[in-house]
Amino acid sequence: MANSTFKRLRDGLQQGIYAIINPFVKFLIKIGVTPNIVTTIGFLGNLLAASMFVYAGIIHRRELAIPGTDHFQFGWLGWGGGILIIFSVFDMLDGQVARIGNMQSTFGAMYDSVLDRYSELVTLGGITFYLLELQTPLGEIGSLITFIALVGSIMVSYVRARAEGLDIECKVGLMQRPERVVITSLAALATGIVGKLVDMETFNALYILIGGMTIIAIFANITAISRINHCRRELKKMK
């Protein structure tokens, strides 16, 4: 019941976003932009955000050597989160360009899926690097949680791919890619803003980032397991 309600809300929000971006989609089609170009731009945006997370870790290492310096790494974290939000739109744009422009192809679907996986690997990998560079127990715990979130994220997509290879539709679960991207980007953005505005002794903004990673780590793996169970039930029906 809760899952179906969430799906209706998610689908309604998705249709609302489509209504907003469709004029831009038609413009892209008119000037000759293909779905694969849109997919590539989206990946490059994720790569840029991941680079900012990595650079935030490098900046923090330098700050450790200079007592009293400002926490510049929070600014880079915030920018990385903001860029993720902007380029997450391309996840929806490429599909719409393909559908409205009648440019759907098997390779395009595969290319989009592969670059989505690369995007998650580099962004969560960048956050893991940043947290390790903190050189604190909190950072070590956070990096482990982020790694678990990355494993769950990849397994959600992998189980679906394997299921579709067996002719089973497998879209169940709450923590699909759009939800993971939103949580990652908002957590990084909020951490950057709070980290710049609030003294670390008053509130450690890293709890926001690690909290977001914890949500993904828990619910992505629950989603992967629920998809495995869904496939088990579907395969039983086929016997």
Buried (B, 14 or more C-beta within 10 A) or exposed (E): EEEEEEEEEBEEEEEEBBEEBEEEBEEBBEEEBBBBBBBBBBBBBBBBBBBBBBBBBBBBEEBEEEEEEEBBBBBBBBBBBBBBBEBBBBBBBBBBBBEBBEBEEEEBBEBBBEBBBBBBBBBBBBBBBBBBBBEEEEBEEBBBBBBBBBBBBBBBBEBBEBBEEEEBEBEBBBBBBBBBBBBBBBBBBBBBBBBBEEEEEEEBBBBBBBBBBBBBBBBBBBBBBBBBEBBEEBEEEEE
